[in-house]
Amino acid sequence: MRKILTLFVAMLSLSSYVAAAQSAMQLSNVRKVYIEKMNNNLDQYLASSISSKFHGTLTVVLDRASADAILRGQNLAAQETQKATVQLVDKTESTVLWSGSANDRSMMMLDLKHGGEKKLADHLIGELKKAMQP
């Protein structure tokens, strides 16, 4: 009985290790992403930046069900418009695969300069690309 219990504990530990290893590899396996609607059309700028930076290795899909992961704004309503925090979560929305924040440091008098959202999106997607590299 002691051997069976020891074997069971060993198998349980191994399955936990394998599950942890699989979740660590998930970010690099993401190929299709769905982007939720965000304030100031940031979602559109993120989609454009993904297209230009990933060159087809990561694509934006319009159907949430066909995505490997979901890119969503994190507490955007509480933030000032010149800042953005986004999260890439798995399709079950139970695991954060990546999170990034950016701000437009070229602010003048609390108003975004033209292209502020584009700068935020380009910075965020650049950081995501770095994180996805093996």
Secondary structure, 3 states (H helix, E strand, C coil): CHHHHHHHHHHHHHHHHHHHHHHHHHHHHCCEEEECCCHHHHHHHHHHHHHHHHCCCCEECCCHHHCCEEEEECCHHHCCCCEEEEEEEECCCCCEEEEEEEECCCCECCECCCCHHHHHHHHHHHHHHHHHCC
